[in-house]
Amino acid sequence: MIDGSGAPRRIADVAVQGGRVAAVGPKLGAGKREIDAGGLIVAPGFVDIHTHYDGQATWDPFVTPSSWHGVTTTVFGNCGVGFAPVRRGKSAYLINLMEGVEDIPGTVLSEGVKFDWESFPQYLDALEAMPRAVDVAAQLPHGALRFYVMGERGADHAEAPGEREREEMTRLTAEALQAGALGVTTSRTTKHKARDGRFTPSLSAREAELLALAEGMKRAGRGVLQVNSDFGPGEFEALSAAAALAGRPLSVLLVQVDAQPKLWRETLDQVHSVRRAGRAANAQVGSRPIGVIMGLETTVNPFVAHPVWRELRDFAPTERYARLAGDAALRTRLLEPRSGGAGPAFMGESFHKMFPVGDRPDYEPEARNSVAAVAQRTGRTPQAVALDVLMAQEGKGLLMLPFENYAYGSLDVVHEMITDSATVLGVADGGAHVGVICDASSPTSLLTLWGRDRKRGPTLPLEFLVAKQTRGTAEAYGLHDRGLLAPGCKADINVIDFDALQLERPEVVYDLPAGGRRLIQCASGYRHTFVAGVETVHDDELTGERPGRLVRAR
């Protein structure tokens, strides 16, 4: 047993009664149902604090793919985007914002999300009405709050809320937290744009507006201030001041970006300075590169801006592949230098960081295996190599482009991040970027990569890794009743065949509302997952049980 505390593993029985851990120790006696976990790992259920299931949780009781990866609690409403509060008939902008920021198709959200609420407490009530395979918790998103209070002006960065509007933001923030929101989230990054190209509403919020949110948190006496920011000059100081006024923890998203590969360290040093001053703060980090997955059916690939691809774009996937496979001249045209517009520059300049995705994905790929390196060895163009990869497996071939956390071509920086005492795991983005990223599987790769398979640097003890994904993430949001196998804690439990634990290759499926597309990734090795003592996964398959509930902050 690895109990989530970070203590050494030990052999022990775990007794469960009434949805809670009743006892932990040797030879506890017979139970109504017994599981022989000899040779397996028994660990707490994983707590994923950075997801975007704000919409999906309203229609999908199984909250996949997270529930396939040992996750028993998910927290969403991150990065300042979400679906409450919302005025009647005004949901289109929130859909537009979520589609742009988190790459969730607007048609999916329009079909799937019913918007039968207005206030944030009513949204929580709607979430509470559906039992699920995992527990869910929500945060109040700044973008939705701003648009609710200011109307269309809230999406205009030349506008600022007046005094009465700031007072209303304060009131609604306190109301949401008192109703059970786990935190308040804001986005301060230029990476976040609505589908129509406008920057996320909270990007340009001035200090007075941030302090209005903080005052609401202070009144409620609860909640985490979660931030996604580019951390330009003075930015961290402004956010830290808001958290200080609120008297609440600050949690910042932390990734390494190619353009400023050392900025993450500066930000982490600032987090440590807050902690040394006696205030609560952490940095949410990932455990692997953030990689764009590219295929003939995904949102992006190296050819998306090519005129020939635009001719093929609207065909059904099977028809598109058939045309490419059956017409050598068409493929040749696709490989010709493009004209009539350019796509994202990084696509055409990044073949040296673009890697084929095998049946067992490699999350620390070596430069010698890149598309550019293969092209050089074989005397071909990178475009030709990339197209061959994408055409493999009847058009199901995939490429990965690690665009964050991989500036130096290894995971050494990620090792520094996850072993730092001020960090928690929190960049998996489950439910978001459904056509380009599938990092909801990160809890599985955390164990396999760092606990067993890494070849290009040190691995880490399983006890540390489990604690990081369970007790560490739970405590970051004040969820002290989970993430630990100890008497009185919630009986969220994973029983894992660690020797057999593997991530499968990502794949594109069309199972969202309105036939929407998404990337999923399955795993093998989860013998049992329990939520509140009820088995939700058995031998990697969902049981259909739905013991999960809404978690409200108390």
C-alpha positions as CSV (number, residue, x, y, z in Angstrom):
1,M,0.0,0.0,0.0
2,I,1.1,3.5,-0.8
3,D,-1.1,5.7,1.3
4,G,-0.6,9.1,-0.3
5,S,1.3,10.7,2.6
6,G,4.7,10.1,1.0
7,A,5.6,7.5,3.6
8,P,7.3,4.3,2.5
9,R,5.0,1.6,1.1
10,R,3.9,-1.1,3.3
11,I,1.8,-4.2,3.4
12,A,-1.5,-3.6,5.0
13,D,-5.3,-4.2,4.8
14,V,-7.6,-1.3,4.0
15,A,-11.1,-1.7,5.4
16,V,-13.9,0.4,3.9
17,Q,-17.3,1.1,5.4
18,G,-20.0,3.6,4.6
19,G,-17.9,5.2,1.8
20,R,-15.0,5.9,4.2
21,V,-11.8,4.2,5.1
22,A,-12.6,2.5,8.4
23,A,-9.2,1.1,9.3
24,V,-5.7,0.5,7.9
25,G,-3.4,-2.1,9.3
26,P,-2.3,-5.8,9.2
27,K,-4.8,-8.6,9.2
28,L,-8.0,-6.6,9.8
29,G,-10.2,-9.6,9.4
30,A,-12.8,-10.7,7.0
31,G,-14.9,-8.3,4.9
32,K,-18.2,-8.5,3.0
33,R,-16.2,-8.2,-0.2
34,E,-12.5,-8.9,-0.3
35,I,-9.9,-8.0,-3.0
36,D,-6.6,-9.8,-3.1
37,A,-4.2,-7.0,-4.0
38,G,-1.1,-9.1,-3.6
39,G,1.6,-7.8,-5.9
40,L,-0.4,-4.7,-6.8
41,I,-0.3,-1.1,-5.7
42,V,-3.1,0.2,-3.5
43,A,-3.2,3.9,-3.5
44,P,-5.7,6.8,-3.0
45,G,-7.7,8.0,-6.0
46,F,-6.1,10.7,-8.0
47,V,-7.2,14.3,-7.5
48,D,-6.9,16.4,-10.7
49,I,-7.2,20.1,-9.8
50,H,-6.8,21.5,-13.3
51,T,-9.5,20.4,-15.7
52,H,-12.1,22.0,-18.0
53,Y,-15.1,19.7,-17.7
54,D,-17.4,22.7,-17.1
55,G,-19.6,21.7,-20.0
56,Q,-18.9,18.0,-20.3
57,A,-19.8,17.4,-16.6
58,T,-23.3,18.5,-17.4
59,W,-23.9,15.7,-20.0
60,D,-21.3,13.0,-19.4
61,P,-21.7,11.1,-16.1
62,F,-18.5,9.2,-16.6
63,V,-16.2,12.3,-17.2
64,T,-13.9,10.5,-19.6
65,P,-11.0,10.2,-20.2
66,S,-10.1,11.2,-16.6
67,S,-12.0,8.4,-15.0
68,W,-10.0,5.9,-17.1
69,H,-6.8,7.1,-15.4
70,G,-7.5,6.6,-11.7
71,V,-8.9,10.1,-11.2
72,T,-11.6,10.2,-8.6
73,T,-12.0,13.9,-8.1
74,T,-11.8,16.7,-10.8
75,V,-11.8,20.4,-10.3
76,F,-12.8,22.7,-13.2
77,G,-13.6,26.3,-13.9
78,N,-9.9,27.0,-14.3
79,C,-8.2,29.8,-16.3
80,G,-11.1,32.3,-15.9
81,V,-13.5,30.5,-18.3
82,G,-16.7,28.6,-17.6
83,F,-20.4,28.7,-17.9
84,A,-21.7,30.6,-14.8
85,P,-23.0,33.0,-14.0
86,V,-24.8,33.6,-17.3
87,R,-27.8,35.7,-18.2
88,R,-30.7,34.0,-20.0
89,G,-30.1,34.1,-23.7
90,K,-26.5,35.3,-23.4
91,S,-24.6,31.9,-23.4
92,A,-23.3,32.4,-27.0
93,Y,-20.4,34.5,-25.8
94,L,-19.3,32.1,-23.1
95,I,-19.4,29.3,-25.7
96,N,-17.4,31.5,-28.1
97,L,-14.9,32.1,-25.3
98,M,-14.6,28.5,-24.3
99,E,-14.3,27.3,-27.9
100,G,-11.4,29.7,-28.5
101,V,-9.5,29.3,-25.2
102,E,-10.0,25.6,-24.7
103,D,-10.6,24.2,-28.2
104,I,-14.0,22.7,-27.4
105,P,-16.2,23.0,-30.5
106,G,-19.1,25.5,-30.2
107,T,-21.5,23.0,-31.8
108,V,-20.7,20.5,-29.1
109,L,-21.3,23.1,-26.3
110,S,-24.4,24.4,-27.9
111,E,-25.9,20.9,-28.2
112,G,-24.6,19.5,-24.9
113,V,-24.9,22.4,-22.3
114,K,-28.5,23.2,-21.4
115,F,-27.8,26.4,-19.5
116,D,-30.8,25.9,-17.2
117,W,-29.2,28.1,-14.6
118,E,-28.2,31.8,-14.2
119,S,-26.3,32.2,-11.0
120,F,-23.2,30.3,-10.0
121,P,-25.1,28.7,-7.0
122,Q,-27.7,27.5,-9.5
123,Y,-24.9,26.0,-11.7
124,L,-23.6,24.1,-8.7
125,D,-27.2,22.8,-8.0
126,A,-27.3,21.6,-11.7
127,L,-24.0,19.8,-11.3
128,E,-25.2,18.3,-8.0
129,A,-28.3,16.8,-9.7
130,M,-26.3,14.3,-11.8
131,P,-24.5,11.4,-10.1
132,R,-21.2,10.6,-11.8
133,A,-18.3,8.1,-11.8
134,V,-16.1,10.8,-10.2
135,D,-16.5,13.6,-7.8
136,V,-16.5,17.1,-9.4
137,A,-15.9,20.5,-8.0
138,A,-16.1,24.0,-9.7
139,Q,-14.5,27.4,-9.4
140,L,-15.9,30.8,-10.3
141,P,-14.4,32.0,-13.6
142,H,-13.5,35.7,-13.9
143,G,-14.4,35.8,-17.6
144,A,-18.0,34.7,-17.1
145,L,-18.4,36.9,-14.0
146,R,-17.2,40.0,-15.9
147,F,-19.5,39.4,-18.8
148,Y,-22.4,38.8,-16.5
149,V,-21.9,42.0,-14.6
150,M,-20.8,44.3,-17.4
151,G,-22.7,42.8,-20.4
152,E,-21.1,43.3,-23.8
153,R,-18.8,45.9,-22.2
154,G,-17.2,43.0,-20.3
155,A,-15.6,41.7,-23.5
156,D,-14.2,45.1,-24.4
157,H,-10.7,45.7,-23.1
158,A,-11.1,49.4,-23.3
159,E,-13.8,49.2,-20.7
160,A,-13.4,48.9,-16.9
161,P,-16.1,48.2,-14.4
162,G,-17.5,51.1,-12.4
163,E,-17.7,51.2,-8.7
164,R,-21.2,49.7,-8.5
165,E,-20.1,46.9,-11.0
166,R,-17.1,46.2,-8.8
167,E,-19.3,46.0,-5.8
168,E,-21.5,43.5,-7.7
169,M,-18.5,41.4,-8.6
170,T,-17.5,41.3,-4.9
171,R,-21.0,40.3,-3.9
172,L,-21.3,37.5,-6.6
173,T,-17.8,36.2,-5.7
174,A,-18.7,35.9,-2.1
175,E,-22.0,34.3,-3.0
176,A,-20.3,31.7,-5.3
177,L,-17.8,30.7,-2.7
178,Q,-20.3,30.5,0.1
179,A,-22.4,28.2,-2.2
180,G,-19.4,25.9,-2.5
181,A,-17.1,27.1,-5.3
182,L,-13.5,26.0,-4.5
183,G,-11.9,29.1,-5.8
184,V,-11.9,32.1,-8.2
185,T,-9.9,31.9,-11.4
186,T,-8.6,34.4,-13.9
187,S,-6.7,34.4,-17.1
188,R,-4.0,37.0,-17.8
189,T,-2.3,35.5,-20.9
190,T,-2.5,36.5,-24.5
191,K,-2.6,32.8,-25.5
192,H,-6.3,32.9,-24.5
193,K,-8.6,34.2,-27.2
194,A,-12.3,33.7,-27.9
195,R,-13.2,32.0,-31.1
196,D,-13.8,35.3,-32.7
197,G,-10.3,36.5,-32.0
198,R,-10.9,38.7,-29.0
199,F,-8.7,38.3,-26.0
200,T,-10.2,36.7,-22.9
201,P,-12.1,39.3,-20.9
202,S,-10.0,39.1,-17.8
203,L,-6.7,39.8,-19.6
204,S,-6.8,43.6,-19.1
205,A,-8.6,43.7,-15.8
206,R,-7.0,46.4,-13.7
207,E,-5.9,46.3,-10.1
208,A,-9.2,47.7,-8.8
209,E,-11.1,44.8,-10.5
210,L,-8.8,42.2,-9.2
211,L,-9.1,43.6,-5.7
212,A,-12.9,43.5,-6.0
213,L,-12.7,39.7,-6.5
214,A,-10.2,39.5,-3.6
215,E,-12.7,41.4,-1.4
216,G,-15.3,38.8,-2.2
217,M,-13.0,36.0,-1.3
218,K,-12.2,37.8,2.0
219,R,-15.8,38.2,2.9
220,A,-16.4,34.5,2.2
221,G,-13.3,33.4,4.0
222,R,-12.6,30.6,1.6
223,G,-11.3,29.7,-1.9
224,V,-8.1,29.6,-3.9
225,L,-7.1,32.4,-6.4
226,Q,-6.0,30.4,-9.5
227,V,-4.2,32.3,-12.2
228,N,-3.0,31.7,-15.7
229,S,-0.7,34.5,-16.7
230,D,2.2,35.5,-19.0
231,F,3.8,37.1,-16.0
232,G,5.0,40.3,-17.5
233,P,6.5,43.1,-15.4
234,G,4.5,43.8,-12.3
235,E,2.0,41.0,-13.0
236,F,2.9,38.6,-10.2
237,E,3.0,41.5,-7.7
238,A,-0.5,42.5,-8.6
239,L,-1.9,39.0,-8.3
240,S,0.0,38.4,-5.0
241,A,-1.5,41.6,-3.7
242,A,-5.0,40.4,-4.5
243,A,-4.4,37.1,-2.8
244,A,-2.9,39.0,0.2
245,L,-6.1,41.1,0.5
246,A,-8.2,38.0,0.2
247,G,-6.1,36.2,2.8
248,R,-6.4,33.2,0.6
249,P,-3.9,30.9,-1.3
250,L,-2.5,31.9,-4.7
251,S,-2.1,29.2,-7.3
252,V,-0.3,30.0,-10.5
253,L,0.0,27.9,-13.7
254,L,3.7,27.3,-14.4
255,V,5.1,26.0,-17.7
256,Q,8.3,26.5,-19.6
257,V,7.8,28.4,-22.9
258,D,10.3,28.3,-25.7
259,A,10.4,32.1,-26.1
260,Q,11.4,32.6,-22.5
261,P,12.7,29.3,-21.3
262,K,13.9,30.6,-17.9
263,L,10.8,32.6,-17.0
264,W,9.3,29.7,-15.1
265,R,12.1,29.7,-12.6
266,E,11.7,33.5,-12.0
267,T,8.0,32.9,-11.3
268,L,8.6,29.9,-9.1
269,D,11.1,32.0,-7.1
270,Q,8.3,34.6,-6.6
271,V,6.0,31.9,-5.3
272,H,8.7,30.9,-2.8
273,S,9.0,34.5,-1.7
274,V,5.3,34.6,-0.9
275,R,5.6,31.3,1.0
276,R,8.6,32.7,3.0
277,A,6.4,35.6,4.0
278,G,4.0,33.2,5.6
279,R,1.3,33.2,3.0
280,A,-0.1,30.2,1.1
281,A,1.0,29.9,-2.6
282,N,1.8,27.2,-5.1
283,A,2.6,26.7,-8.7
284,Q,0.6,24.2,-10.8
285,V,3.0,22.2,-13.0
286,G,2.8,19.4,-15.5
287,S,4.6,16.0,-15.4
288,R,5.4,15.8,-19.2
289,P,5.7,18.0,-22.2
290,I,2.6,19.8,-23.4
291,G,2.4,18.4,-26.9
292,V,0.1,19.2,-29.8
293,I,-1.1,16.0,-31.3
294,M,-1.4,16.2,-35.1
295,G,-3.2,14.0,-37.5
296,L,-5.4,14.0,-40.5
297,E,-8.5,14.3,-38.2
298,T,-7.2,16.7,-35.5
299,T,-7.5,20.4,-35.3
300,V,-4.0,21.1,-36.7
301,N,-1.3,19.4,-38.7
302,P,1.7,20.6,-40.7
303,F,-0.5,21.1,-43.8
304,V,-3.5,23.0,-42.4
305,A,-2.7,26.2,-44.2
306,H,-1.9,24.6,-47.5
307,P,-4.3,25.4,-50.4
308,V,-4.6,21.7,-51.2
309,W,-5.5,20.9,-47.6
310,R,-8.2,23.6,-47.7
311,E,-9.7,21.8,-50.7
312,L,-9.9,18.6,-48.6
313,R,-10.8,20.1,-45.3
314,D,-14.6,19.7,-45.5
315,F,-14.6,16.1,-46.6
316,A,-15.5,13.3,-44.1
317,P,-12.3,11.8,-42.7
318,T,-12.7,8.5,-44.6
319,E,-13.2,10.3,-47.9
320,R,-10.3,12.7,-47.3
321,Y,-8.0,9.7,-46.6
322,A,-9.3,7.8,-49.6
323,R,-8.6,10.8,-51.9
324,L,-5.1,11.2,-50.6
325,A,-4.3,7.5,-50.6
326,G,-5.6,7.0,-54.1
327,D,-4.1,10.0,-55.8
328,A,-0.3,10.3,-55.9
329,A,-0.6,13.6,-57.8
330,L,-2.7,15.1,-55.1
331,R,-0.2,14.1,-52.4
332,T,2.6,15.6,-54.6
333,R,0.6,18.9,-54.8
334,L,0.2,18.8,-51.0
335,L,3.9,18.6,-50.6
336,E,4.7,21.5,-52.9
337,P,5.6,24.8,-51.2
338,R,2.4,26.5,-50.2
339,S,1.1,29.8,-51.4
340,G,-1.9,31.9,-50.8
341,G,-1.5,32.3,-47.0
342,A,0.6,31.0,-44.2
343,G,-0.4,28.9,-41.2
344,P,1.0,29.1,-37.7
345,A,4.7,29.8,-38.1
346,F,5.7,27.2,-35.6
347,M,4.2,24.4,-37.7
348,G,6.6,25.1,-40.7
349,E,9.6,25.7,-38.5
350,S,9.3,22.9,-35.9
351,F,10.0,19.7,-37.8
352,H,13.0,19.4,-35.5
353,K,10.6,19.1,-32.6
354,M,8.0,17.0,-34.3
355,F,7.9,13.3,-33.5
356,P,5.9,10.3,-34.7
357,V,3.6,8.9,-32.0
358,G,4.1,5.1,-31.6
359,D,1.8,2.5,-30.1
360,R,3.6,3.3,-26.8
361,P,3.9,7.1,-26.7
362,D,7.3,8.4,-25.8
363,Y,7.0,11.6,-23.7
364,E,10.8,12.3,-23.7
365,P,11.6,11.8,-27.4
366,E,15.2,12.3,-28.6
367,A,16.1,14.7,-31.4
368,R,17.4,11.9,-33.6
369,N,13.9,10.6,-33.9
370,S,12.3,13.9,-35.0
371,V,10.8,14.4,-38.4
372,A,13.6,16.6,-39.5
373,A,16.3,14.1,-38.4
374,V,14.5,11.3,-40.2
375,A,14.2,13.5,-43.3
376,Q,17.9,14.3,-43.2
377,R,18.9,10.6,-42.9
378,T,16.7,9.5,-45.7
379,G,17.3,12.4,-48.1
380,R,13.6,13.5,-48.1
381,T,11.8,16.6,-47.2
382,P,10.4,16.9,-43.6
383,Q,7.0,17.5,-45.2
384,A,7.2,14.1,-47.0
385,V,8.2,12.3,-43.9
386,A,5.4,14.0,-41.9
387,L,2.8,13.1,-44.5
388,D,3.9,9.4,-44.5
389,V,3.5,9.3,-40.8
390,L,0.0,10.8,-40.9
391,M,-1.1,8.5,-43.8
392,A,0.0,5.4,-41.8
393,Q,-2.7,3.1,-40.2
394,E,-5.2,4.1,-42.9
395,G,-4.8,7.8,-42.1
396,K,-4.7,7.4,-38.3
397,G,-1.0,8.2,-37.9
398,L,-0.1,10.9,-35.4
399,L,2.7,13.4,-34.8
400,M,3.5,15.1,-31.5
401,L,4.9,18.6,-31.3
402,P,6.0,19.4,-27.7
403,F,5.5,23.2,-27.5
404,E,5.9,23.8,-23.7
405,N,8.0,22.2,-21.1
406,Y,10.5,20.9,-23.7
407,A,12.6,23.9,-24.7
408,Y,15.8,22.0,-24.2
409,G,14.7,18.7,-25.6
410,S,14.5,16.8,-22.4
411,L,12.4,16.5,-19.2
412,D,15.1,17.8,-16.9
413,V,13.2,21.1,-16.4
414,V,10.0,19.1,-15.6
415,H,12.0,17.1,-13.0
416,E,13.0,20.3,-11.3
417,M,9.4,21.5,-11.4
418,I,7.7,18.4,-10.0
419,T,10.3,17.9,-7.2
420,D,10.0,21.5,-6.0
421,S,8.3,21.9,-2.6
422,A,6.2,24.8,-3.9
423,T,4.6,22.9,-6.8
424,V,1.5,20.8,-7.2
425,L,0.4,18.8,-10.2
426,G,-2.1,20.7,-12.3
427,V,-1.7,21.2,-16.1
428,A,-3.6,18.1,-17.4
429,D,-6.5,20.2,-18.9
430,G,-8.9,17.3,-19.0
431,G,-11.9,18.1,-21.1
432,A,-10.1,20.9,-23.0
433,H,-8.1,21.2,-26.2
434,V,-10.0,18.2,-27.4
435,G,-8.7,18.4,-31.0
436,V,-5.0,19.0,-30.2
437,I,-4.1,17.7,-26.7
438,C,-4.9,14.6,-24.6
439,D,-3.1,15.3,-21.3
440,A,-5.9,14.0,-19.1
441,S,-3.9,10.8,-19.1
442,S,-1.1,12.5,-17.2
443,P,-1.8,10.7,-13.9
444,T,-0.9,7.4,-15.7
445,S,2.2,8.7,-17.4
446,L,3.3,10.3,-14.1
447,L,3.6,6.8,-12.7
448,T,4.9,5.0,-15.7
449,L,7.4,7.6,-17.0
450,W,8.8,8.9,-13.7
451,G,8.3,5.8,-11.6
452,R,9.6,3.2,-14.0
453,D,10.4,3.9,-17.7
454,R,12.5,7.1,-17.9
455,K,15.8,6.4,-19.6
456,R,17.3,9.9,-20.1
457,G,17.5,10.9,-16.5
458,P,16.5,9.9,-12.9
459,T,13.2,8.4,-12.0
460,L,11.3,9.2,-8.8
461,P,10.0,7.1,-6.0
462,L,6.4,5.9,-6.4
463,E,5.6,7.1,-2.9
464,F,6.5,10.7,-3.9
465,L,4.6,10.5,-7.2
466,V,1.5,9.1,-5.6
467,A,1.6,11.8,-2.8
468,K,2.0,14.5,-5.4
469,Q,-1.1,13.4,-7.3
470,T,-3.3,12.7,-4.3
471,R,-2.7,14.4,-0.9
472,G,-0.7,17.2,-2.5
473,T,-3.4,18.2,-5.0
474,A,-6.2,17.6,-2.5
475,E,-4.7,19.8,0.2
476,A,-4.0,22.6,-2.3
477,Y,-7.8,23.1,-2.5
478,G,-8.6,22.3,1.1
479,L,-10.0,18.8,0.3
480,H,-8.7,17.3,3.5
481,D,-11.1,14.3,3.4
482,R,-9.4,12.6,0.4
483,G,-6.0,11.8,-1.2
484,L,-5.0,9.7,1.8
485,L,-5.6,6.1,2.9
486,A,-6.3,6.7,6.5
487,P,-9.2,6.1,8.8
488,G,-12.0,8.7,8.2
489,C,-10.8,9.6,4.7
490,K,-13.1,9.2,1.7
491,A,-12.7,5.7,0.3
492,D,-11.4,6.7,-3.1
493,I,-9.0,4.0,-4.0
494,N,-6.9,2.7,-6.9
495,V,-5.7,-0.8,-7.2
496,I,-3.0,-0.8,-9.9
497,D,-1.0,-3.5,-11.6
498,F,2.1,-1.3,-11.8
499,D,4.1,-3.8,-13.9
500,A,1.4,-3.9,-16.5
501,L,0.5,-0.2,-16.3
502,Q,0.7,1.3,-19.8
503,L,-0.7,4.2,-21.8
504,E,-2.3,3.4,-25.1
505,R,-1.8,5.5,-28.2
506,P,-4.1,8.6,-28.5
507,E,-7.0,8.2,-31.0
508,V,-9.7,10.4,-32.5
509,V,-13.3,9.6,-31.7
510,Y,-16.6,11.3,-32.5
511,D,-18.6,10.8,-29.3
512,L,-19.3,14.3,-28.2
513,P,-22.7,15.9,-28.6
514,A,-23.6,16.8,-32.2
515,G,-21.0,14.1,-33.3
516,G,-18.2,16.3,-32.0
517,R,-14.6,15.1,-32.3
518,R,-12.1,14.6,-29.5
519,L,-8.8,12.9,-28.8
520,I,-8.9,10.2,-26.1
521,Q,-6.2,8.0,-24.6
522,C,-6.9,4.8,-22.7
523,A,-4.7,2.9,-20.2
524,S,-4.2,-0.7,-19.1
525,G,-3.3,-1.7,-15.6
526,Y,-6.1,-0.2,-13.5
527,R,-7.5,-3.4,-11.8
528,H,-10.0,-1.5,-9.6
529,T,-10.9,2.1,-9.0
530,F,-13.3,2.9,-6.1
531,V,-15.1,6.2,-5.4
532,A,-16.6,6.4,-1.9
533,G,-16.2,2.6,-1.7
534,V,-18.1,1.9,-4.9
535,E,-16.2,0.3,-7.8
536,T,-16.2,2.5,-10.9
537,V,-13.5,0.8,-12.9
538,H,-12.7,-2.9,-13.1
539,D,-9.9,-4.2,-15.3
540,D,-9.7,-0.9,-17.2
541,E,-13.4,-0.8,-17.9
542,L,-16.0,1.5,-16.4
543,T,-18.5,-0.5,-14.3
544,G,-21.4,1.9,-14.9
545,E,-21.6,2.8,-11.3
546,R,-22.0,6.5,-10.5
547,P,-21.2,7.2,-6.8
548,G,-19.5,10.6,-7.6
549,R,-21.0,13.8,-6.3
550,L,-20.5,17.5,-6.4
551,V,-17.9,18.6,-3.9
552,R,-18.7,22.0,-2.2
553,A,-16.2,24.0,-0.3
554,R,-17.0,24.1,3.4
